[in-house]
Amino acid sequence: MASISWLSFLHMRPAPCHSTTPLAAPLTTLHQHHNPSSLSSTGEEQASSSYAVHRRQLLIHTTAAAALLASTVLVPNASALNDVSTEEDVRIYTDDVNKFKIAIPPDWQVGTGEPNGFKSITAFYPQETSNSNVSVAITGVGPDFTKMESFGKVDEFAETLIGGLDRSWQRPPGVAAKLIDCKSSKGFYYIEYSLQNPGESRRTLYSAIGMASNGWYNRLYTVTGQVVEEETDKYASKVKKAVASFSFI
């Protein structure tokens, strides 16, 4: 997986999810003079705007980190196979503890772990050596995060996510991130995008991001499927199907 800095984000002009316009470099902040009588209301607006940006950046950091972890080696979990039931051409993996289920290819393996910053991560990957996989990462969020819209609308979030990942404007160029599609459906944000480091294969990532409560606190679920360019014909449809099948129980 390309080495990406997750801690800095770009300020950028909003663009539609289907836009193919290259992302701009960071915009320069302009200093403006304000009427003293308007400072109070302006301060409140800025504080509200800053809080909204912080929310989006928290989600962006989680989504990006989940994409990175999807390519790490997790501990194979043989007992997890007991939680899998066969249904036609897929297996239904059910996690009764974390309250989710997902349809995976019948011959894929399961790995689990608890990396720093995550309450749980479960990965699904082919038996043969491959850089394509699907992962489910779970993180805790504050009580004021009650639904996906708490982080802003899907278009805004998707564009900010890509802006936070893209470094193609640097000299020399870094990783190139491009938004392919995004939508909001039934409480989930679905985002499709690509990442490509100079000299490396392009990766297409499919993310489904949703929120649920375990009765004590809210948890953010980030489902990430990734397919490297040379494995598109072999795994793309399987990965997309798995991500789209994710649901809470």
Disulfide bonds with the S-S distance in Angstrom:
Cys17-Cys182 1.47
